[in-house]
Amino acid sequence: MRHTFLTVLIAALMQFSVQPLSAANLIAKISLSSQTMVVKQNGVVMYRWKVSTARKGYVTPKGSWKAKWLSRNHRSRKYDNAPMPYAVFFKGGYAVHATYDLKRLGRPASHGCVRLHPDNAAEFFALARENGLKNTRIVITR
């Protein structure tokens, strides 16, 4: 009898599980072809923003990563101390971050990072910090 009760209880509790524990609840999906980023929180589209990814001669990696670390006022060691405010790093030196080169948003222009308008980068940075890095996923597709 006890075994049956536990089985029924476990089955009942499993109905309320919306996502696996390992699933991210904040997802930034970047499209290289459309130069856009769609931000979903708990499956709901929150934002659609223009981005700039790698220009000719550079690469923005394709794949899916959990956010690794945040840096509010980062500067690039590789590219002449270039500002990378509101950086959300996801793979080595690659990050989603703000740019001040606003006229290039919507087309490839970076050394490989995903660039956003400063207001949008600040919002994504805050969401990543709020949701936690382990719950933040960056997905980059062609």
Contacts in CASP RR format, 6 or more apart in sequence:
PFRMAT RR
TARGET T0000
AUTHOR 0000-0000-0000
METHOD contacts of the structure
MODEL  1
MRHTFLTVLIAALMQFSVQPLSAANLIAKISLSSQTMVVKQNGVVMYRWK
VSTARKGYVTPKGSWKAKWLSRNHRSRKYDNAPMPYAVFFKGGYAVHATY
DLKRLGRPASHGCVRLHPDNAAEFFALARENGLKNTRIVITR
19 25 0 8 1.000
24 66 0 8 1.000
24 131 0 8 1.000
24 134 0 8 1.000
24 135 0 8 1.000
24 136 0 8 1.000
24 137 0 8 1.000
25 41 0 8 1.000
25 42 0 8 1.000
25 43 0 8 1.000
25 131 0 8 1.000
25 135 0 8 1.000
26 39 0 8 1.000
26 40 0 8 1.000
26 41 0 8 1.000
26 127 0 8 1.000
26 128 0 8 1.000
26 131 0 8 1.000
26 132 0 8 1.000
26 135 0 8 1.000
26 136 0 8 1.000
26 137 0 8 1.000
27 39 0 8 1.000
27 40 0 8 1.000
27 41 0 8 1.000
27 43 0 8 1.000
27 136 0 8 1.000
27 137 0 8 1.000
27 139 0 8 1.000
28 37 0 8 1.000
28 38 0 8 1.000
28 39 0 8 1.000
28 96 0 8 1.000
28 124 0 8 1.000
28 136 0 8 1.000
28 137 0 8 1.000
28 138 0 8 1.000
28 139 0 8 1.000
29 37 0 8 1.000
29 38 0 8 1.000
29 39 0 8 1.000
29 40 0 8 1.000
29 139 0 8 1.000
29 140 0 8 1.000
29 141 0 8 1.000
30 36 0 8 1.000
30 37 0 8 1.000
30 51 0 8 1.000
30 53 0 8 1.000
30 60 0 8 1.000
30 96 0 8 1.000
30 114 0 8 1.000
30 138 0 8 1.000
30 139 0 8 1.000
30 140 0 8 1.000
30 141 0 8 1.000
31 37 0 8 1.000
31 38 0 8 1.000
31 141 0 8 1.000
31 142 0 8 1.000
32 53 0 8 1.000
32 60 0 8 1.000
32 62 0 8 1.000
32 108 0 8 1.000
32 140 0 8 1.000
32 141 0 8 1.000
32 142 0 8 1.000
33 142 0 8 1.000
35 50 0 8 1.000
35 51 0 8 1.000
35 52 0 8 1.000
35 53 0 8 1.000
35 105 0 8 1.000
35 106 0 8 1.000
35 107 0 8 1.000
35 108 0 8 1.000
36 48 0 8 1.000
36 49 0 8 1.000
36 50 0 8 1.000
36 51 0 8 1.000
36 106 0 8 1.000
37 47 0 8 1.000
37 48 0 8 1.000
37 49 0 8 1.000
37 50 0 8 1.000
37 51 0 8 1.000
37 96 0 8 1.000
37 114 0 8 1.000
37 116 0 8 1.000
38 45 0 8 1.000
38 47 0 8 1.000
38 48 0 8 1.000
39 45 0 8 1.000
39 46 0 8 1.000
39 47 0 8 1.000
39 48 0 8 1.000
39 49 0 8 1.000
39 124 0 8 1.000
39 127 0 8 1.000
40 46 0 8 1.000
41 127 0 8 1.000
41 131 0 8 1.000
46 127 0 8 1.000
47 120 0 8 1.000
47 123 0 8 1.000
47 124 0 8 1.000
49 116 0 8 1.000
49 117 0 8 1.000
49 120 0 8 1.000
50 105 0 8 1.000
50 106 0 8 1.000
50 117 0 8 1.000
51 105 0 8 1.000
51 106 0 8 1.000
51 114 0 8 1.000
51 115 0 8 1.000
51 116 0 8 1.000
52 99 0 8 1.000
52 101 0 8 1.000
52 104 0 8 1.000
52 105 0 8 1.000
52 106 0 8 1.000
52 107 0 8 1.000
52 108 0 8 1.000
52 109 0 8 1.000
52 110 0 8 1.000
52 114 0 8 1.000
52 115 0 8 1.000
53 60 0 8 1.000
53 108 0 8 1.000
53 110 0 8 1.000
53 112 0 8 1.000
53 113 0 8 1.000
53 114 0 8 1.000
53 115 0 8 1.000
53 140 0 8 1.000
54 60 0 8 1.000
54 108 0 8 1.000
54 110 0 8 1.000
54 111 0 8 1.000
54 112 0 8 1.000
55 108 0 8 1.000
55 109 0 8 1.000
55 110 0 8 1.000
55 111 0 8 1.000
56 108 0 8 1.000
58 110 0 8 1.000
58 111 0 8 1.000
58 112 0 8 1.000
59 112 0 8 1.000
60 94 0 8 1.000
60 110 0 8 1.000
60 112 0 8 1.000
60 113 0 8 1.000
60 114 0 8 1.000
60 140 0 8 1.000
61 91 0 8 1.000
61 94 0 8 1.000
61 140 0 8 1.000
62 140 0 8 1.000
62 141 0 8 1.000
62 142 0 8 1.000
63 139 0 8 1.000
63 140 0 8 1.000
63 141 0 8 1.000
64 137 0 8 1.000
64 138 0 8 1.000
64 139 0 8 1.000
64 140 0 8 1.000
65 90 0 8 1.000
65 91 0 8 1.000
65 137 0 8 1.000
65 138 0 8 1.000
66 90 0 8 1.000
66 133 0 8 1.000
66 134 0 8 1.000
66 136 0 8 1.000
66 137 0 8 1.000
66 138 0 8 1.000
67 88 0 8 1.000
67 89 0 8 1.000
67 90 0 8 1.000
67 128 0 8 1.000
67 132 0 8 1.000
67 133 0 8 1.000
67 136 0 8 1.000
67 137 0 8 1.000
67 138 0 8 1.000
68 89 0 8 1.000
68 90 0 8 1.000
68 91 0 8 1.000
68 92 0 8 1.000
68 133 0 8 1.000
69 89 0 8 1.000
69 133 0 8 1.000
70 87 0 8 1.000
70 88 0 8 1.000
70 89 0 8 1.000
70 125 0 8 1.000
70 128 0 8 1.000
70 129 0 8 1.000
70 133 0 8 1.000
71 84 0 8 1.000
71 87 0 8 1.000
71 89 0 8 1.000
71 95 0 8 1.000
72 85 0 8 1.000
72 86 0 8 1.000
72 87 0 8 1.000
72 125 0 8 1.000
73 83 0 8 1.000
73 85 0 8 1.000
74 83 0 8 1.000
74 84 0 8 1.000
74 85 0 8 1.000
74 87 0 8 1.000
74 95 0 8 1.000
74 97 0 8 1.000
75 81 0 8 1.000
75 82 0 8 1.000
75 83 0 8 1.000
75 84 0 8 1.000
76 82 0 8 1.000
76 83 0 8 1.000
76 84 0 8 1.000
78 93 0 8 1.000
78 111 0 8 1.000
79 111 0 8 1.000
83 98 0 8 1.000
83 100 0 8 1.000
84 95 0 8 1.000
84 97 0 8 1.000
84 98 0 8 1.000
84 113 0 8 1.000
85 97 0 8 1.000
85 98 0 8 1.000
85 118 0 8 1.000
85 121 0 8 1.000
85 122 0 8 1.000
86 97 0 8 1.000
86 98 0 8 1.000
86 116 0 8 1.000
86 118 0 8 1.000
86 121 0 8 1.000
86 122 0 8 1.000
86 124 0 8 1.000
86 125 0 8 1.000
87 95 0 8 1.000
87 96 0 8 1.000
87 97 0 8 1.000
87 125 0 8 1.000
88 95 0 8 1.000
88 96 0 8 1.000
88 97 0 8 1.000
88 124 0 8 1.000
88 125 0 8 1.000
88 128 0 8 1.000
88 136 0 8 1.000
88 138 0 8 1.000
89 95 0 8 1.000
90 96 0 8 1.000
90 138 0 8 1.000
93 113 0 8 1.000
94 112 0 8 1.000
94 113 0 8 1.000
94 114 0 8 1.000
95 113 0 8 1.000
95 114 0 8 1.000
96 113 0 8 1.000
96 114 0 8 1.000
96 116 0 8 1.000
96 121 0 8 1.000
96 124 0 8 1.000
96 138 0 8 1.000
97 113 0 8 1.000
97 114 0 8 1.000
97 115 0 8 1.000
97 116 0 8 1.000
97 121 0 8 1.000
98 115 0 8 1.000
98 116 0 8 1.000
98 117 0 8 1.000
98 118 0 8 1.000
98 120 0 8 1.000
98 121 0 8 1.000
98 122 0 8 1.000
99 105 0 8 1.000
99 109 0 8 1.000
99 110 0 8 1.000
99 115 0 8 1.000
99 116 0 8 1.000
99 117 0 8 1.000
99 118 0 8 1.000
99 121 0 8 1.000
100 118 0 8 1.000
101 109 0 8 1.000
101 115 0 8 1.000
102 117 0 8 1.000
104 115 0 8 1.000
105 115 0 8 1.000
105 116 0 8 1.000
105 117 0 8 1.000
109 115 0 8 1.000
114 138 0 8 1.000
114 140 0 8 1.000
116 124 0 8 1.000
127 136 0 8 1.000
128 136 0 8 1.000
END
